[in-house]
Structure formats: C-alpha cells, structure tokens
C-alpha cells in the first residue's frame, strides 16, 4: 500500500479506510473564501456496494490499496464453486458464487473474466460488455403472433432468465448485455 495525498485523488482509485476498501466514484476540491481547503468525495465500499460521502482535509494522507487485475479463465463447477485458472501462472482457484455476484449468471465453461484481487481476496469481477449464451428453455412461438416488440421469458444455459423476442427457440445462441442482463440480439 502506498500513502497518497487527498489532493491527488482520481476517480477509480481504491483506498483503504478503516479496514474497508473504498473506490473513489467522484471527488471535488473545495476552496472556500474563508477557512482551509477540503476535498468532498463520494466513495463506494467494494465489498458491500454501499456508497458514502466523506470529506477530507486538503493534503491529508490516505492509504491507496494495491488492486491486482488477473485475467482468468472459467474452467468448471466443483461442488457449487467456480474453478478459475490464471492465464499466466496456470494456477487454479475456487471462487464461491457469492463472491462473483451477478457475474455468475454470465459465465460458461471456457469464458474469460478479469478478477480484481486485493491480496488473495477477490473484490470484484469484470466481464466483457456482452456474452453469447444458448437458450435452454422457452415456450414455442405461436404462429401468427407477431405483435411488434412482444417478448417471452427464456432460461439460458447458465440459469439466467431474460425476455427474448417470440421468434427465438430452444438451442439458439443469443447475445446478452452483462451490465443490464437484457437480450441484445441473435449471435
């Protein structure tokens, strides 16, 4: 960990405050007409996702966390856990679905993800903007039912349920947005 001044804060940096990992969402340097300057910031707790506002004195020292981005490949599920392999060292690690959060809905065997690690703790997962998944279960489209924009639920190979157009059938490959979980198009 390195000590940095609050005057040097940047969006996206991760700080260690009271043993919590806090990511800087936004900050603003304020120099009032009277009194000392200060830094008003909005911080997101990396572990819980809660957002807090915190004010620092200008020039105050804070600890910057060293977050390691590791390119990993998802191999298979092992008794509920996801098994990932580091693409550089070929080391395998087990990751619980709770740690991955929503990212677990978009992982298929062989796909890659970037795991952000603080020491040996996984603090976040980054995926590509969209993934291609196979429809595992959906109702058949009814002939003549072509209402503009009509959708039906479809369960994908990962277990995620999304709304898809009526013409899509079981076994078709579709693109899904990993940020919103919405159907984009046929693959």
Helices and strands as residue ranges (DSSP letters): E 2-5, G 6-8, E 14-17, E 20-30, E 38-45, E 51-57, E 61-64, E 68-78, E 81-86, E 92-95, H 97-100, G 101-106, E 112-118, E 121-126, E 130-138, E 151-156, E 161-165, E 173-177, E 183-186
